[in-house]
């Protein structure tokens, strides 16, 4: 699963040809969550509140880019990196 971004100890990954809805995986320490790109809903797992807040902020900044990456991943095309939070 390609890593597409990393910030403040949070690793963001996206699987190739993953199932709908469009989402990514966020890992922080021993925590992992699947986050919907469009709604920011936690589909499974959990993150500590501070980490989830950072992921939500990052996702809001990059929603269009994440949707494009989801479409590339569904076509098994290479993924690019997404800028971390400043």
PyMOL CGO cylinders between C-alpha atoms (Angstrom):
from pymol import cmd
from pymol.cgo import CYLINDER

trace = [
    CYLINDER, 0.00, 0.00, 0.00, 1.68, 3.21, -1.12, 0.3, 1, 1, 1, 1, 1, 1,
    CYLINDER, 1.68, 3.21, -1.12, 2.36, 5.94, 1.39, 0.3, 1, 1, 1, 1, 1, 1,
    CYLINDER, 2.36, 5.94, 1.39, 1.05, 9.22, 0.00, 0.3, 1, 1, 1, 1, 1, 1,
    CYLINDER, 1.05, 9.22, 0.00, 1.85, 11.56, 2.90, 0.3, 1, 1, 1, 1, 1, 1,
    CYLINDER, 1.85, 11.56, 2.90, 3.42, 11.74, 6.36, 0.3, 1, 1, 1, 1, 1, 1,
    CYLINDER, 3.42, 11.74, 6.36, 3.12, 14.49, 8.97, 0.3, 1, 1, 1, 1, 1, 1,
    CYLINDER, 3.12, 14.49, 8.97, 3.38, 14.75, 12.77, 0.3, 1, 1, 1, 1, 1, 1,
    CYLINDER, 3.38, 14.75, 12.77, 3.88, 10.99, 13.07, 0.3, 1, 1, 1, 1, 1, 1,
    CYLINDER, 3.88, 10.99, 13.07, 0.75, 10.24, 11.00, 0.3, 1, 1, 1, 1, 1, 1,
    CYLINDER, 0.75, 10.24, 11.00, 1.18, 8.09, 7.90, 0.3, 1, 1, 1, 1, 1, 1,
    CYLINDER, 1.18, 8.09, 7.90, -1.42, 8.30, 5.12, 0.3, 1, 1, 1, 1, 1, 1,
    CYLINDER, -1.42, 8.30, 5.12, -1.72, 5.37, 2.69, 0.3, 1, 1, 1, 1, 1, 1,
    CYLINDER, -1.72, 5.37, 2.69, -3.99, 4.34, -0.15, 0.3, 1, 1, 1, 1, 1, 1,
    CYLINDER, -3.99, 4.34, -0.15, -4.50, 0.85, -1.58, 0.3, 1, 1, 1, 1, 1, 1,
    CYLINDER, -4.50, 0.85, -1.58, -4.61, 0.14, -5.30, 0.3, 1, 1, 1, 1, 1, 1,
    CYLINDER, -4.61, 0.14, -5.30, -8.00, -1.15, -6.54, 0.3, 1, 1, 1, 1, 1, 1,
    CYLINDER, -8.00, -1.15, -6.54, -9.57, -0.80, -3.06, 0.3, 1, 1, 1, 1, 1, 1,
    CYLINDER, -9.57, -0.80, -3.06, -13.32, -1.04, -2.49, 0.3, 1, 1, 1, 1, 1, 1,
    CYLINDER, -13.32, -1.04, -2.49, -15.73, 1.91, -2.40, 0.3, 1, 1, 1, 1, 1, 1,
    CYLINDER, -15.73, 1.91, -2.40, -16.39, 4.41, -0.91, 0.3, 1, 1, 1, 1, 1, 1,
    CYLINDER, -16.39, 4.41, -0.91, -13.27, 6.44, -1.78, 0.3, 1, 1, 1, 1, 1, 1,
    CYLINDER, -13.27, 6.44, -1.78, -11.08, 6.45, 1.32, 0.3, 1, 1, 1, 1, 1, 1,
    CYLINDER, -11.08, 6.45, 1.32, -7.54, 6.36, 2.65, 0.3, 1, 1, 1, 1, 1, 1,
    CYLINDER, -7.54, 6.36, 2.65, -5.85, 4.75, 5.62, 0.3, 1, 1, 1, 1, 1, 1,
    CYLINDER, -5.85, 4.75, 5.62, -4.33, 6.85, 8.41, 0.3, 1, 1, 1, 1, 1, 1,
    CYLINDER, -4.33, 6.85, 8.41, -1.90, 5.30, 10.89, 0.3, 1, 1, 1, 1, 1, 1,
    CYLINDER, -1.90, 5.30, 10.89, -0.66, 6.89, 14.09, 0.3, 1, 1, 1, 1, 1, 1,
    CYLINDER, -0.66, 6.89, 14.09, 1.39, 4.80, 16.52, 0.3, 1, 1, 1, 1, 1, 1,
    CYLINDER, 1.39, 4.80, 16.52, -0.67, 1.66, 17.15, 0.3, 1, 1, 1, 1, 1, 1,
    CYLINDER, -0.67, 1.66, 17.15, -3.89, 3.25, 15.85, 0.3, 1, 1, 1, 1, 1, 1,
    CYLINDER, -3.89, 3.25, 15.85, -5.31, 2.94, 12.34, 0.3, 1, 1, 1, 1, 1, 1,
    CYLINDER, -5.31, 2.94, 12.34, -8.46, 4.28, 10.72, 0.3, 1, 1, 1, 1, 1, 1,
    CYLINDER, -8.46, 4.28, 10.72, -10.06, 4.25, 7.28, 0.3, 1, 1, 1, 1, 1, 1,
    CYLINDER, -10.06, 4.25, 7.28, -11.30, 7.76, 6.44, 0.3, 1, 1, 1, 1, 1, 1,
    CYLINDER, -11.30, 7.76, 6.44, -13.83, 8.59, 3.71, 0.3, 1, 1, 1, 1, 1, 1,
    CYLINDER, -13.83, 8.59, 3.71, -12.45, 11.28, 1.38, 0.3, 1, 1, 1, 1, 1, 1,
    CYLINDER, -12.45, 11.28, 1.38, -15.75, 13.05, 0.70, 0.3, 1, 1, 1, 1, 1, 1,
    CYLINDER, -15.75, 13.05, 0.70, -17.33, 13.11, 4.14, 0.3, 1, 1, 1, 1, 1, 1,
    CYLINDER, -17.33, 13.11, 4.14, -14.31, 12.65, 6.46, 0.3, 1, 1, 1, 1, 1, 1,
    CYLINDER, -14.31, 12.65, 6.46, -16.31, 9.89, 8.15, 0.3, 1, 1, 1, 1, 1, 1,
    CYLINDER, -16.31, 9.89, 8.15, -14.34, 7.22, 9.99, 0.3, 1, 1, 1, 1, 1, 1,
    CYLINDER, -14.34, 7.22, 9.99, -15.27, 4.01, 8.18, 0.3, 1, 1, 1, 1, 1, 1,
    CYLINDER, -15.27, 4.01, 8.18, -13.41, 1.74, 10.57, 0.3, 1, 1, 1, 1, 1, 1,
    CYLINDER, -13.41, 1.74, 10.57, -10.80, 1.93, 13.31, 0.3, 1, 1, 1, 1, 1, 1,
    CYLINDER, -10.80, 1.93, 13.31, -9.93, 5.01, 15.30, 0.3, 1, 1, 1, 1, 1, 1,
    CYLINDER, -9.93, 5.01, 15.30, -7.29, 7.63, 15.95, 0.3, 1, 1, 1, 1, 1, 1,
    CYLINDER, -7.29, 7.63, 15.95, -6.65, 9.69, 19.07, 0.3, 1, 1, 1, 1, 1, 1,
    CYLINDER, -6.65, 9.69, 19.07, -8.63, 12.97, 18.96, 0.3, 1, 1, 1, 1, 1, 1,
    CYLINDER, -8.63, 12.97, 18.96, -5.59, 15.19, 18.28, 0.3, 1, 1, 1, 1, 1, 1,
    CYLINDER, -5.59, 15.19, 18.28, -4.39, 12.96, 15.42, 0.3, 1, 1, 1, 1, 1, 1,
    CYLINDER, -4.39, 12.96, 15.42, -7.92, 12.80, 13.98, 0.3, 1, 1, 1, 1, 1, 1,
    CYLINDER, -7.92, 12.80, 13.98, -8.12, 16.59, 14.04, 0.3, 1, 1, 1, 1, 1, 1,
    CYLINDER, -8.12, 16.59, 14.04, -4.87, 16.86, 12.10, 0.3, 1, 1, 1, 1, 1, 1,
    CYLINDER, -4.87, 16.86, 12.10, -6.05, 14.26, 9.58, 0.3, 1, 1, 1, 1, 1, 1,
    CYLINDER, -6.05, 14.26, 9.58, -9.36, 16.12, 9.14, 0.3, 1, 1, 1, 1, 1, 1,
    CYLINDER, -9.36, 16.12, 9.14, -7.53, 19.43, 8.57, 0.3, 1, 1, 1, 1, 1, 1,
    CYLINDER, -7.53, 19.43, 8.57, -5.15, 17.80, 6.05, 0.3, 1, 1, 1, 1, 1, 1,
    CYLINDER, -5.15, 17.80, 6.05, -8.01, 16.05, 4.23, 0.3, 1, 1, 1, 1, 1, 1,
    CYLINDER, -8.01, 16.05, 4.23, -9.98, 19.27, 3.92, 0.3, 1, 1, 1, 1, 1, 1,
    CYLINDER, -9.98, 19.27, 3.92, -6.96, 20.95, 2.33, 0.3, 1, 1, 1, 1, 1, 1,
    CYLINDER, -6.96, 20.95, 2.33, -6.42, 18.10, -0.15, 0.3, 1, 1, 1, 1, 1, 1,
    CYLINDER, -6.42, 18.10, -0.15, -9.87, 16.61, -0.90, 0.3, 1, 1, 1, 1, 1, 1,
    CYLINDER, -9.87, 16.61, -0.90, -9.72, 17.21, -4.65, 0.3, 1, 1, 1, 1, 1, 1,
    CYLINDER, -9.72, 17.21, -4.65, -6.20, 15.80, -4.88, 0.3, 1, 1, 1, 1, 1, 1,
    CYLINDER, -6.20, 15.80, -4.88, -7.20, 12.77, -2.79, 0.3, 1, 1, 1, 1, 1, 1,
    CYLINDER, -7.20, 12.77, -2.79, -10.19, 12.08, -5.02, 0.3, 1, 1, 1, 1, 1, 1,
    CYLINDER, -10.19, 12.08, -5.02, -7.91, 12.20, -8.07, 0.3, 1, 1, 1, 1, 1, 1,
    CYLINDER, -7.91, 12.20, -8.07, -5.47, 9.80, -6.38, 0.3, 1, 1, 1, 1, 1, 1,
    CYLINDER, -5.47, 9.80, -6.38, -8.37, 7.45, -5.56, 0.3, 1, 1, 1, 1, 1, 1,
    CYLINDER, -8.37, 7.45, -5.56, -9.32, 7.40, -9.24, 0.3, 1, 1, 1, 1, 1, 1,
    CYLINDER, -9.32, 7.40, -9.24, -5.69, 6.73, -10.23, 0.3, 1, 1, 1, 1, 1, 1,
    CYLINDER, -5.69, 6.73, -10.23, -5.43, 3.91, -7.67, 0.3, 1, 1, 1, 1, 1, 1,
    CYLINDER, -5.43, 3.91, -7.67, -8.63, 2.33, -8.99, 0.3, 1, 1, 1, 1, 1, 1,
    CYLINDER, -8.63, 2.33, -8.99, -7.00, 2.23, -12.46, 0.3, 1, 1, 1, 1, 1, 1,
    CYLINDER, -7.00, 2.23, -12.46, -3.77, 0.81, -10.94, 0.3, 1, 1, 1, 1, 1, 1,
    CYLINDER, -3.77, 0.81, -10.94, -1.83, 3.92, -11.96, 0.3, 1, 1, 1, 1, 1, 1,
    CYLINDER, -1.83, 3.92, -11.96, 1.11, 5.29, -9.95, 0.3, 1, 1, 1, 1, 1, 1,
    CYLINDER, 1.11, 5.29, -9.95, 0.24, 7.57, -7.06, 0.3, 1, 1, 1, 1, 1, 1,
    CYLINDER, 0.24, 7.57, -7.06, 1.94, 10.85, -6.27, 0.3, 1, 1, 1, 1, 1, 1,
    CYLINDER, 1.94, 10.85, -6.27, 2.75, 12.27, -2.87, 0.3, 1, 1, 1, 1, 1, 1,
    CYLINDER, 2.75, 12.27, -2.87, 0.44, 14.76, -1.18, 0.3, 1, 1, 1, 1, 1, 1,
    CYLINDER, 0.44, 14.76, -1.18, 1.97, 17.68, 0.73, 0.3, 1, 1, 1, 1, 1, 1,
    CYLINDER, 1.97, 17.68, 0.73, 1.96, 17.27, 4.50, 0.3, 1, 1, 1, 1, 1, 1,
    CYLINDER, 1.96, 17.27, 4.50, 0.52, 19.80, 6.91, 0.3, 1, 1, 1, 1, 1, 1,
    CYLINDER, 0.52, 19.80, 6.91, 2.90, 22.75, 7.30, 0.3, 1, 1, 1, 1, 1, 1,
]
cmd.load_cgo(trace, "trace")
